[in-house]
């Protein structure tokens, strides 16, 4: 299988060996562990050493060899045999004066022989009370049949050959440190029952501290490897302070450059820990974050051998899948850095004083804020390994579905739709990745019922496993399997911009003479104030045939004066502009007009927004403009959500555009590329037809059709990058519409659009209130030569976070771009204040409570009588009613809330409205809580009405909205989520003709924002009890 290298270590000099493991050469373990074939192929030696010649510099990770691994395994076999024969004796306690002294670090890069043998390489992957858990760094040490050597212990019985002392000093050891291991000795438990302990130690280990698996060996002699960097300072933000007996015992914090939090004991805190408060920014000293991947010590003899070896690796779990870094020391920030961060939260005068330093420090501050926000995302994630019986309900399905239940769950534990899970079938030694489809509370308390889907390409392998070890129910065409499963941590690609924000070049790579630097100067106060717009070469009015009117979906719309000003500003040559607009003021139409007209002037535009729904909305708006008919547009939709029913489809979706290439460019494409386009179209059509049939409960696929579909999925996946190349070379889209997270992923080092978007010179961001400031910095870094246009409403939803809005992480990393621009004096802004959405009297609710009376109504009462003509509202001039619902809410196992009585009242209202001729398609139900939405989902589906949570509806509107508060009997202090003015504003402004609000009046009267809403409703005589429904909306 391998071609052993001729390593002449005796000829090496210490100065030739380095501990540097650059990430681009020695990659971090990806989310999928060793499942990625591409990643596995990167695990072979970088230095093949032809003729045994060692280069001038060689990493210590390249020094292990197959010969060393074989000798190590043979020594382990000898110890195992001695244990079976009862020939081993307990080790004596090491002398107290020989224990490792505090603060002494005696490492070695180039290992020496000991007793005629060289060591093998291990790595610290976990800490327990009195020992380190080490993982072998060479697959040949333990695979396939010596899994007891995968992870071993290093405790006080281990002799450090460099220092001559036993054990280790916890204060100088860190997770990810490398260790040379020379000799082993069995752990004490082995002396009692070696056969049983060996059996336990050979169970495949899911994590370093897997409770199902034991440890057979511990280290007898060793030496630490000198780390590449002795210490590296990182910012850290305190997430919580843990106390015991009124004193701080541990501190949970997130560190710059990681996505998971760590609990730090006070022994590592080098100042009075009782001074620490939640939200403090501290400085942590850590090792450099090197890879924890296990590697192959020798190169393969052929590509076929490489693939076989990679298959062994794919059946293996990383012992340290965590992204966290445990600091070695934690210190307070120097006063100068504290002052800098305080200034960053205030006027940010430091940018003007020292731009170069400000840019470097901004990167670090954005990084630690993004790291902390990412850590909050999975703070309560379930890290347990679950052994259970799982069911495949339909063996004819594709991709296969796996369902199971989890018990004793006090929360959802991160088990949410679209999360990835690892499924291990121990009887078949097989591992698969599934994606969560749905999570619902089970009939038992603290039970979750979970449905998941396999990756399409693993379909065949799963079926083989089912045939081999599954229990098949032929009558129901289903099967059950005994599995281990575990929730994967959130991938960085799922955390908008985290990967881009953590890139070392953030902002610093923006050229000095670029538009990007001008934008930074304008936003952060180092540019002079501009008095007048910089007009483009053409006047805005000349783009229209008849003044300032446009044709939208066949209807002529005349723009208001403020809309004309917004359009003029969007078409100007300013490096960055902002358009602030209240609800229903035409922000998206203005954005669509700006993008389309810029294309007519020779520009290429990237249009982005934070959600798929917002991206679909502006795409449809552009398609509806008459003067956009000739614009070549492409909307990128990630494959993972392509068939998500909640994501709207449009004719401009990339797959739809790519399918036309075989015919559109038949005469100009080279023959081989033309065939690729035909293959893509045929494969894509086959996949799309299958998902349409599956969604409508279509026929079952035969085995042949499943295989055909699987081949099509693989072919389309393999062709997608080539098709992107064809698109940019021959189709040359003028507008790319894409979510911000997809944009940053697609333009990353391995992204599908890398290198193709450099010619796009305008970046237009819709719904900019949901765009966090670090994302703005990341997009500017990726497109430093593009103008930026941001459109949004500072009074609508902010970037989503799972922590308090007043937390340090949110203040430093989740401020919206539109908010930042509105306070930047040098950035030209225009406001849209005339709304056309709802009945004028209904507009007054948000106008008074949120907008301070600045919103004007641009429509008449007579244009919004759809509901007033069929419902007897308490106030016959106001299509609004607050229904005081007496029902009590409950909290589900997912920690979301539901209210059964409120749901019944809601369903009754919908039925009574449809009796009066209100079309179901014009009705929308909005819930504040996911669990209430889930309990209404089937009803909404059957009635064919729209159902959404507040956080997912910002870019949509309906004629009639029924808003469900759901939660009851809570204190005002516990109502931050419900009382967020921006969230409430979005909920109140989605309707055109009428609004029903269902809530518990007594609870809400003492709650901020809602007490104002109830006061306003009382003034309008618009509050009724649920028992009075028959008076105002009787059954027909």
N, C-alpha and C positions, 0 to 999 in steps of 0.2 A: 504493500500500500504506500510506502514512503521511501524516499531516497535520503538516507541519513547524511547530514552534513559532516564534513571533516573539521570539527571544532578543536583547534589546538589551544585550549584555554591556558595551558602552561606558558604559552608565548605571549599572552595578553598582559599589558601593563594596566594598573588601576586607572590611570588617567584616560585610557581608551574607552572605559565603560561609563555610560551615563544612565541615570534613572529617569531621563526625560521621556515621556510617552505622549507625544503630540496627538490630539484628538483626531486629526485627519488621517493619521497612520494607525493608531490603536484606538478604534472607535468605542464610544460608550455603548453599553448594551441597549438595544432599542426596546420599545414597549413590548414587542412580540417575542422578546428573549432570543432564543436561537432558532426560531421558526423561519426567519428570513434567510433564504439560500444565499443572497448577495452578502449578507453580514457574515454567514458561516465561511464563505470563501475568503473573507478578509482576515481569518484567524490563523492563517498559516504564516510561517516566518517571512519577515520582510527581507531579511538577509539570508540569501541562499548559500553564500560563502563558496564560490567556485574554487576548487583546488585548496580549500581550507584557508584561504587568505581572508583575514579579518580586516574590515575597513578601519579607517582611522578612529571612528567613533561607532560604538555599537551599544544598543540599549540592553540593560540587564534582562529585559523580558525575552531577548533573543538567545540567552545563554543556555537555558535548559535543553537537554537532548534526550533522544529515545533511550540511549544507553543508560543515562542516569535514572530514567523512569523505570526501566526494567530491573535494575539493581535495587531500586527502592521497593518495588513490588515484591521482589524475591525476599528481601529482608522482612517485609510485612508478613509474607507467607510463613516464614520461619517463626515469627512471633505468634502467629495464629496457631500453628501446630503446637508450639510450646504451651500455649494457653489451654488447648484441648487436652494436652497430656498432664496438665496440672503442675507444670515445671516452673511457673512464674511465682515470684514472691512479691508482696507489697513493697513499694518504694519507701525508704525511710524519709522522714521529714528533713528538708534541707536545713542546715545550721542557720540560726537566726542572723549571724554575722555575715552570712553568704547571700542573704536575700538582696535583690536588686535595690541599690540606693536611689533615693529620690532625685529626680532631675538629671540623672546620668543617662546619656544616649550613646550607645556604642555600636554604630552600624558598620556595614561593609557592603560595597558595591560588587567587587569581584570576589567570589567565594573561594576559599582555600579548601584543599582536601582535608578530610578528617577520618582517621582510621582507614586511609587508602580509598576513600570514596567521596565523590562530590555530592552536594545537596540537591534537592529539588525545590522549586519555587512555590510558595503559598502566599496568600493574601488575607489580611484581617478583614472579615466581612460582618462580624457582629461582636458585641461585648455582652458578657453575662457577669454576674456578681463578682466572681473571682477568676475569670478566665477569658481568653480571647478565642473566638471561633475563626479558624483558618480554612480557606478554600484552596484546593490545588489549582495551579495555573496552567497545567498541562493535561489535556484529555487523556494522554497515554498513561498517566499515573493511575487512573481509576476506571476508565471505560475499557471494555463493557462490563467486566465481571468483578471489579474491586471497588464498589461504591462506598465501602467503609473508609476508603482513602480520600473520598471527595471532600469531606469536612472533618477536621480534627480539632482538638483543644490544645491551647497553650496556657499552662497554669504555673503555679509556684514551683512545681517539680522540674520545670524545663531549665536546662543550663544554657546560658548565653555564652557561647564560646569566645566572643570578643571581650566581654567584661569579666568573665569568670564568676558571674553571680547567677542566682536562681530567680526565676519569675520575671517580672517586668514592672515598670513604674507606669501606672495608668495615665499619669500626667504627661508623658511624652509619647504615648502611643495613640494612633488615630485609625479610624475606619479607613480602609483602602491601603494601609501600609503593607509593604511587601516583606516577606520573611523567607530566609533560606533555612530549610528544615533538613537536618542530617539524619537523626535517629528518632525512632518512635518507641513508645511503650504503651501497652494497653491501659485503659482507665480502670479504676478500682473495681467497678461493677463486673468487669469481665472475669475476674478471679472466681466469682460465685457461679456464673452460668455462661461460659464463653459461647456455647452454641446459640443460646437465645439472644445474647447481645450482638453477636455477629449477624444474625438474621435481621434484627431490628436496624442495625447500622447499614444494611444493604438495601433497605427500602428506599425507592427513589425519593430524594429529599426535595420538597417543594420550596422551602426556604431554609436559611441557615439555622433557624431555631424551630424547625418543624417538630411539633410535639409527638408525632407518630414515629419519628426516627431517632435512634440513639447514636451515641458516639462510642466507637470501639477503641480508637487510638488517641493518645495525647503526645505532645512533643517531648522528646528526651534531651536533644541538643539542637541548638539553632543559632542563627545570627540575624539581626534586623538588616534590611537593605536601606542604604542611605536614600532618603526621599529626594526627588528632583528639586523641590523647594522646601527648605526647612519650615518656613512659615509664610502665609499669605493673608493679608488683612482683607476682611470682607465686612460690608455693612450687614447688620442684622436688625430686624424689627421684632419687638416683643409682642407675641400674640396673646399670651395669658401668663399670669403669675400663680404658681401653685404654692399654697402655704400649708404648714403643719404646726399646730400649737402656736398660732399667731406669728410664726416666723416663715420666711421664704425657704422652701425646700428644693423646688425645681422651677425652671423657667422655660416655657415653650416659645420658641422663636423660629423665624424663617431667615435663611441666609441668602445673600446675593448669589445668584447663579444656580439655585436649586429650586425645585418645585414642591418639595415636601418639608414640613416643619420637623424640628427635633426638640426633645426635652433635655435641657441642659442642667446637670446638678450644680448646686452652689459651689462645689469644690473646684469647678472650672471658672468661676466668676471671680475676678481679681479686684473686687471692690465690695463695698457693703451691699449685699444682695437685697436687703430690706429697703433700699432706696429705689429699686426697680419698679416701674409702673408699666401697665399695658400701653403699648404704642411707642415706648422709648426706642430710639435708634441707638444701637450699640456697635462696637467693633469686635469682630470675632477673628481669632487667629486660627487658620486651618491649614491642612496640607493642600496641595494642588489636587484638584478633582481628576484623578486618573481613572482609566477604565477598570472595571471589575470583570471583564470578560475572561473566560478560560480559553486557552489557545492550543494549537497543535505545535509541538516542538520541532517537527520535521516537515519538509515540503512533500507533497504527494508525488508519486511516481508518474501519474497521468491524470488527465481530467476525469476519467472514469473513477479512479481511486479517490480523487478529491471528493467527488459526489457521494461515494459510499461513506467516507469519513464524515462528511457533512450530515448524512442521514443519522449517524450515531449522535452527533451533537444536537440534532433537532429533537431528540427524545429526552433532552436534559433540561433541567430548570436552573436558572441563575440563583445562586445562594443569596445574593444581595441585590434584589431588584429595585431597592429603594434609591431614590434620587437624592436623598438627604445627605448632608455633611455634618458630622459631629465636630464642633470646634474643640481645640485644645486649650484655648484661653478665651475669656470674654472680658473686654474692658469698656469703660465709658469712653464716649467720643471726646476728643480734645475740644476745648471751648471754641476754637476757630471753626471746626466742622459743625458743631452745634449751631453756631451763629449762621453758617452758610445755609443749613437746612431750614432754620427759622425764616431766613430771608427768602428762601425758595417758596415758602408757604405764604409769604407776604408780597412785597413789591418786586422781588427778584432784582434788586439793584446790582447784585454781583455779576449778572450777565454783562451789564454795561461796563463795569469796572475791569473785568478780566474775562473776555469771551473764551479764550483758549481753555482756561481752567474750568470755566462754567460748563463748557461742552463735555469735558471729561467727567466732571462730577455729576452732571445731569444724567449721563449714561449709567453711572453707578446707582444714583438715586432711583431712576426709572427701573433699573434691574432689580434692586431689592424690593421696590414696591410691587413690581410684577411678580416677583418670586413669592412674596407674602400673599398676594391676592390668589395666586395659583395654589398655594398651600391651604388657603381657606376653602378652595373648591373641594378638596378631598380630605379635609380635616377629620371628618367623621366617617371616612371610608372603612368598610369592613375588610380587615386584613386577614381574616381567618381562612383556614383551609377547610372546606366542607366535604365530607365524605357522605354520599347519598345515592339514592336510586333516581335516575333521571329517565324521562320518557321521550321517545320519538313518536309523536302521535300519528304521523302519516308517512309511511316509507315511500309513498309515491310523490311526495312533495319535493320541490327543488327551489332554493337550497333547503336542506333538511332543517326541521325545527326541533329544538330540545326544550322540554319543559321540566320544571322542578320546583320544589318548595323549600324555603328556608324557615327555620323556627328559632324562637328565642331572640327575635330581632326587635330591639327597642326603637329602632329608626330604620329608614331605608338603607342606611349604611353605604350610600353611594350607588346602590343598585338602581340605575335609571336607564331609560331608553338610550341607545347608541353607545353605552359603555361596553368595553370589551372584557371578555372573561376567558380564562384558560381552563380547558377541560382535559383531565388526564384519565385515561382508561387503563388502570393498572394491569388488568388481566391480559391486555393486548400490548402493553408497553407502548401506547400511542398517545399523542398529545394533539389537541385541536383548539382552534380559536373560534369562539362564537361571539355574536354581538347581541346585546339585550334588545328585544323588541318591545316588551311591555312588562310592567311590574304593578301588581294589584295586591291589596291586602287579602289574606286568606280568611276562611271562616273561623279559624282559631285565633286567639289573641297572640300578638307578636309573630304572626305568620305572613310571609311574603310568597306569592305565587308568581313565578318568573317564566317568561317565554323568551327564547333566544333563537337566532338563526346562524347556521354555519357559513363559513366562507364558501362561495360556489366551487372553488377549485378543490376543496377537501371532500366534496360529496362522495366521490368514489371510494376514498380511503375510509370514510366513516361507514359506508355500507359494508365494506369488507370486515371491519371490526364488528359490526352488528352480526354479520353471518358467523363470525368466529366465536365471540364471547357474549353476544347479546341474547336476550330472551324475547323471541319473536312471537307475536300474537297474530297468527295467520288470518283469523276471522276478522279482526279490526285493522289488519295491515299496519300494526304498530310494533314497537319494541321498547324494552327497558334495558338500561345499562347501569352497572355499578361504576361510579366515577368519583374522582376528586375534582373539585372546581374552586376557582379563586378569582376574585375581581382584580382585573388589571388596573394599575394606576393610570391616571388620565394622561394621555399622550400630549406632548407639548403642542402638537398640531391642533389639538382640541381646545387649547387655551389661547384665545386670539392674541396674536403678536408676541407671545412669550418668547418663542425661539428667536424672533427677529429683534426683540428688545434686548435679549441677553447676548446678542452678537457683539464681539469686542469692537467692531467698527462703527457702531451706532453713532450717528451725527459726526464723528471724527473723520469719516471718509467723504463727507460732503465737500466738494471742491470750494476753495476760497472765492473763486470768480463765478460761482454758479448761482442760479435763481434760488437754490436751496439756502445758501447763506443769506441772501437778501430776505428770504422768508423768515429765517430764524431771527434776524435783526429786527424785522418789523414786529414779529410776535412778542419778542422778549425785550423790546424797548431800547435797542441800540441803533435804531434808524430814525431819521428826522421825520416829523409829521408831514404828510402829503396833503396839500390843500385841494387840488382838483384832480379828477380822474385822468388817467392816461388813455386816451381813446385809441381804439384799433384803427386800422387804415380806412375802414368803411364805417359809415354811421349805422347805428342799430336799425333805424327806421327803414333803411333801404332793403332790408331783408324781407319786408312784408309788402304784399301787393296793395293793401288798403290800410295805410297807417299802421296802427298797432292792433290789428285783429289777427287771430289765428284760426285755422280750421282744425278742430279736434273731433275725431270720430264722426265727421260729416257735419258737425255743428260749428257755427261761427262764434268765437269768443272774443270780446273786446277787452283788452287789458286795461286795468286801472292805472292811474298815474304812478302809484307806488310799485306796481308790477313792472311798468316800463322802466322805472329807475333800477329795479333789481336786474332786469334783463340787460340794460346798458352796462351796469357794473360787472355782470358776469361775462360780457363780451369785451370788456376793457383789457388793457395790457398790464394791469396790476399783477404783481407776482403772487399775491394772495388776497382774496376777498371773502367776506362773510355775508350771508343773507339770513337774517333773523326773521322768522315768520311764525305767527300764531296759527292755531288750528284752522284748517279750511281756507287758508289764504292763497292757495295755489302754489305752494313751494315746489311740489314735484313737477307740476306743469312748467314752471319757470326753469327748473333744472333741466327738464327734457328739451325745452326750446334752446337753452344755452348750449347744450351738448350738440344738438343737431345743427344749429347755425354755425358753431365753431367748425364743424366738419365741412360745411359749405365754404368756409374761409380757408380751408387747407390744413386745418389742425387735425390731430388724432387724439381721441379722448378716452380716458379710463373713467368709467362711472362706477362708484362703489358705495356700499352701505353696509351696516353691520349685520343685517339679517337677510336671509333668503327671500322672505316675504317682501321686504323693502326693495331688494334688487329686482324681483319679479314685477313689482308695481311700477318702478320707473322704466323698466324695459317695455311694459305694455303701454305706458304713457308715450314713450318715444314712437312706438309703432303706430299710435293713434294720431300722430301729427301729420298733416298733409305734406308739409315741406320736408319731412324725414323719409319720404318714400324711397329715395335713392341712396339712403345711408346704409352702408354695410356694417351690420351690428352682430355681435356674438356675445351671448350671455353664458358665462362659465357656471356649470352646476357640478359640484363634487359628486363622484360616483356613490359615495356612502349615503347620500340623501336623495339620489336621483329618483327613487320610487317611493319616497316618503309622501303620503297623501296630503300632508300639511304644506308641502312645498308646491306652489303654483308652477305650471308649465307655460312656456311661451314659444312661439314659432322661431324666436331668435336663439333658443337654447343651443349650445355648442354641438351636441350630438345631432340635432336636426340640421344645423348648417353643414356639418361634416358629411352627412349622408347625401347631400346634393352634389358633392364634388365629382363623383364618378361621371355624371352627365354634364355638369356645368363646365368642367375643364377637360372634357374628353379629347378635344382636338389639340390641346397644348401640353398635356402631361406626358412625360416619358411612359412607355408601355408598362414598365414594372411598377411605377407609382400609380398609374391608372388602375392596375389590377389590385393594388393595395386598397385603393379607394372603394373598389367594388366589393372586396372582401369585408371591409369595414361596414359598408352599407348593409350587406347581407347579414352579417353577424349582429349588427345593432338592431336591425329589424326583427330578427329572430328573438333576441333578448327582450325587446320592447313588447312584442306580441305575447311572449310568455307571461310577462308581468301584468299585462292587461287582462289576459285570461285568468290569471291567478287571483287578481283583485276582484274579478266579477264571478269567482267561483266556477271557472271554466273546467274543461275536461282534464283528466289525469294524464300525465305524460307517460309514454311507454319507455322502456329501458333504452331503446334506440334513440328516442327523442331527447331523453335526458343526456345521453352521451353527446348528441349533436349540439345541444344547448351548452354543455360544459366546454366543448371545443370552441364554440363561438365566443363564449365569455373569455376564454384564454386568448383567442386570436385578437379580439377587440382590445383587450388589455395590452397586448404586445404591440398593437399598431397605434395606440393613442398618441404617443410622442411623435411618430412619423406623420400622423394626420395633422398634428399641431403645426409641424414644419410646413406641410402643404398649405395649411390655412394662411400662415403669415407670408408665404412666398407668392402664392397665386391669388388667393381671395383678398388679402390685405385688408382686414376689417378696419373701419374708421373709428368704431366705438367698441370697447370691451366693457361689458357690465359684469361685475364680480363682487362677492362679499369681501370685506377687508381682510378677514382671516385667510380666505382662499387666495387673495391677491398676494399676501405675504408668503404663504406656503408655495404658491405657483412660481414666485420669482426668487425663491431660495436657491441654494446651491444645487439641489437636485430637483427643482421644481419644473413643471411641464412648460412654463412660459419663460424660463430663464433665458435672458439675452434677446427676447423678442419684443419687449415693451419699451426698449430704450428710445424708439422713435416717437413714442406717445408723449406729447408736450403739454397736455392738460390733464389734471386729476380733479374730478368733480365728486364730492362726497355728499350724498343725500342723508337725511336723518343724522346730521352731525352731532346731535345731542347725545347719541349713543356711542360716539367714537372717543375712546380714551386718549389722553394726551400722549402716552408712550407709543400708541399706534400711529398717531400723527408723526412722531419722530421717526418711527421705523419706515413709514411710507415715504417720507421725505428723503431718508437715506437711500431707499431703493430707487427713487425717481428724483434725483437732485436737480434735474434741468426742466422739470414740469411746473407750470403755473398750478395753483391750487384754488378751488372754489368750494366753499363749505356752506351747506344749506341746512338749517335746523331751527329748533326752538328751545331756548334755554329753560323753558317752563315744562318741557316734556321729559320723557324717561332719560335718565343718565345711564352711563355704562353700567352693566350688570355686575354686582359684586355680592359676595356672600358674607360680608361683614358690615359693621355700622358705617354709615356715610361719614361719620366724624372720626373714624379710625385713621391713624397715620398712613396706613397703606392706601386707603381710599383717597385721602387728601393728596398724596404724592403721586398716585398712579391711576386714579380713576376719575379725574376731572375731565369733563367733556371738552372737545375742541371748540365747539360753538361758544361755550362759556369762556374759554381762554381768549378767543378772538374778540368777544364782546368787551373784554377789559383791556385789549391791546390798542392803545391810542393811535398807533401808526397803521393799523389795518383798516382799510375802507369797509364800511358796513352799511347796509340798508335794511330797513324794517318793513315787513308786510303786516299790516294791522287790520285790514278789511277782510272779514271772513264771509264765506258764501255757503257754509255747510248747513247750519241748522236754522230753526225758527228763531227770529230775532229775540223774542222773550227768553228762549232757552239759552241763547248765547250769553245772556247776562249772568248766568250762574258762574261760569268759569271767569268771565270778564271781571266780575266784582271780587271773587275770592282769590284768583290767581294772577290776573293781568293788571290789576289796579285800575280798571276802567279804561284802558288804552285800546281795547278791541272795538272796532266798528262793524256794524252789520251791513253787508252789501246786498242783502236779499230782502224780500218782503214776506210778511206773514202769510199772505195768500198763496205763496209758492210752497208752503210747508203745512198744508192742511190734511195730509193723508190720514193722520191719526185723529185729529180733532173732529173730522167729519163722521167717525164711526165709534168713538169712545167718549163717554161722558166724564171728562176730567173734572176734578173738583173746581179747578179754575179754567173756565171755558176758553180762555185766551192763551193758555199755557199747556203745551203737550208734555206735561211732566207730572209724575206722581211718586211720592215716597211711601212705600207700603211697610208699615211696622209689623214685622213678622215675629211671632212669639216663640218660635222654635228655638231649641238649644243646640249649639254646635258641639261637635265631638272632634277629637284629634285622632287621626289614623296612625297606624304603625309607621307610615312614611313621614310622620310629623306634620303633614298637611291637615287642613281642617275640612269638615263637611257638615252639612245641616240638612237632614232629611226633610223636615217640614218646609224649609225654604225651597228645596228642590221641587216639592209637590206644588207649592204656590206658583213657582216659575212655569212648570209644565202646564198648569191650568191657564195661566195667562197666554201662553203660546197657543193653546188649543182655542181659546176664546177669540184671539186675534185672527186666527185663520178662518174661524167661523164667519168673521166679518169681512172676508175677502182680502185680508192682508196676505200677500204671497209669502210663503216660507222663505224664499230666497232673499227677501228684503229684511228678514228678522235676524238679529244677532244676540247671542247670550254671552255675556262677559262675566267671568268669575275671577275673584282675587286669588283663589286657592286651587291648586292642581287636583286635589282629591274631589272637590265639588265638581270640577270639570269632568273628571273620570266617571263619576256617578251619573252624570247627565249625558254622557257620550252616546249611549245607545239610543236614547230618546231623540237627541239632536240628529243622529244619523237617520233614524226612521222618518223624522219629520222634514229632513233635508234642509235644516237650518244651520247657520254658522255658529260654532261654539269655540270660544278661545279664552285664554287667561289674559289679564290686562297687559302683562309683560310681552305678549306676542301679537298685540293688535294695533300698535301705534300707527302703522301705515295703512290701516283699513278703516272703512266706515260702512254703516248700514242705515236704512230708513228708520228702523225701530231697534232700539237697544234695551235689553233687560239686564241690569247690572246687579250681581249678587254679592253682598258683603260677606255673608256666611257666618263669620265668627261672632260669638256672643259672650257676654259676661267675662270680659277681660278688663284689666286696669288700663288707664291711659298710658302708663309707662310701658306697657307691653304691646302697644299698638303702633310701633314705628313703621312696620310694613304697610299697614292699612292707611296710615296717616301721612305717608310721603306725599307732599303736595303735587309733585310731578306725576306720580303714578295715578293719583286721584284725578288730576287734570286730563290725562289720557283717557281714563275710564269715562269721564263726563262728556267728552267731546267727540265720541265716535258716531253719534246719531245725526240723522238729517231731519226726521219728522217727529220723533218722540222718544222719551226716556222713562223707563220704569226702574226704580231703585228698590231693592228688597233688603231690609236690614233690621236690626234690633235697636229701636230708638233709644231706649234707656241706656244701653251700653255705649252708643255712639255720642250721646249728648255731652259727655265729659272728655271726648277725644279731640285733639287738635285737628283742624280742617273740617272734620265732620260736624262739629258743633256749629261752625259757620254755615255749612250746607243745610243743616236742619233749621237754623234760624231763618235762612233765606226761604226755605220751603214753607216754613210756618207763616212767614209774611205773605207768601203767595197762596195760602190756604190749600197747600198741596200735599199734606200728610194725612194718610188714612190708615186704619187698622186692617189687618188681613181679613177680619170678619166682615168688613164693609165692602168687600170685592163685588158682591152681587149688586150693590147700588151703582157702582161706576162701570163695571164690566160684567154684566150678567151673562149666564149661559144662554145661547140662542137655541 
